[in-house]
Amino acid sequence: MALIQMDFMAESIQRITSVNVLLPVDASSGVQAGPFPALYLLHGYEGNYMDWVSYTRIARLAPALGLAVVMPSGENAYYLDFPERAEYFETYIASELVAFTRTAFPLSTRREDTFLAGLSMGGGGALRIGLRHSGVFGKVAALSAGITVEKEAKELGHGADLAKTLQDALARRVPLPELFLSIGTEDPLLQVNRDYHALLQRCGVSHTYEEHPGGHTWDYWDGHLPDMLGWLLPQSGGAAAKEREV
């Protein structure tokens, strides 16, 4: 396994930004393979590119499954585009970051090998970006998703309404990414996730929705990380299930 921490100038957000990249390679011998399936993994509010490697088992789980993971910093911008200040976080994730990492690392360019996921703010961002850029991402997963609809979406603006995002995606009549949502039964975001699950059902959108005991905590997100990875790579489900028991 190789963990690469890098900074680069992201034109979409007009600043140098940090990214962690996990590669399933033997760094000591230099042995590489690929192209690898790639997961772009988003942090939550007040988080950064270090969160997933600091608080979860992602650095152990993903390389064992042959999965590369790209973990950017999205600041507290809800992964939205802000034209008025020339900061395009959605564009950064969906376009610039994907293109840059595919050039720099041996990542698959196939939609079916390109995944997007996140927790809390990052979960909502993953759903929004995945639905809006369904030609890029084949699967999208959200843990304890920050579902921005109605009042909060109006306050944020900039296309934050996830209900409208879904409606717009359906109106385009293009293949949607496969969707996975997981939420704790003691999580304050439980009801908005249940409401979004119901909306997906009403719209006839096939998806996986799970509720488990737990709150809005790293214990929950790390505990159900194997579930998410097993869903992303079902051929590796046995390995993911084994990790779930640890």
Residue, then its C-alpha position, 0 to 999 in steps of 0.5 A: m500500500a502507498l499513501i501519497q500526500m500531495d498539494f497541487m494548484a486546483e484551477s477550479i477553486q483558485r488555490i493550492t489544495s491538499v489530497n491524500v491518495l491510497l494506491p494498492v501497490d507495493a511501495s517498497s518494491g515499486v511493483q505496480a499494476g492497474p488501472f485500479p478502480a478508484l473511489y473519490l472519498l469526501h469528508g464532512y463539515e469542518g473536516n479535511y483530506m486527513d479525516w478518513v485516514s486518521y479516523t477509519r480503517i480505509a488505509r487497510l481495507a481499500p488496498a486489500l480490495g485492489l481499490a485506489v482512494v482519492m481523498p480531497s479537501g472540500e473545505n466547508a463549501y458543501y461541494l458546491d460551485f460559487p461563481e460569484r467568487a470563482e470557486y467551483f468545488e463541484t467542478y473541482i471534484a467531478s472534473e479537475l480532480v478526476a482528470f488530474t488523478r487519472t493522469a498522475f496515477p494508474l486509475s481506470t477511466r471507466r465509469e463502472d470503475t469510478f466511485l464517489a462517496g462521503l460522510s455527512m456534508g460529504g455524503g450529501g455532496a457525493l449524492r449531488i455531484g454523482l447525480r449531476h455527473s452520472g457520466v463520470f461516476g458509476k456508483v455513489a455512496a453516502l454515510s449519514a448524508g447531509i441531505t440539503v432540501e427545502k429550508e437549508a437548500k434555500e439558505l445555501g443556494h447554488g443548486a444545493d437542493l438534492a430533491k431538485t437535483l434528482q428531478d433534474a437527473l431524471a429529466r435528462r433521461v440518462p443512466l443514473p449511478e447506483l446509489f447506497l445510503s446508510i444512516g444510524t438510528e440515533d443520528p440527527l440526520l435520520q429523518v431527512n435520510r428517510d425522506y430522501h429514501a422515500l423520494l427515491q422510491r416514489c421516483g422509481v430509482s433503484h437504490t440500497y438504503e440501510e439503517h443500523p444502530g448508531g449516531h453521527t460518529w466515527d464509530y458508525w462510519d468506520g463500523h459500516l465502511p466495510d458494508m460500503l466497500g463491499w457494495l462498491l466491489p461486490q466481488s470483494g464482499g467476502a473480504a469486506a465481511k471479514e473486516r466487518e467482524v474486526 
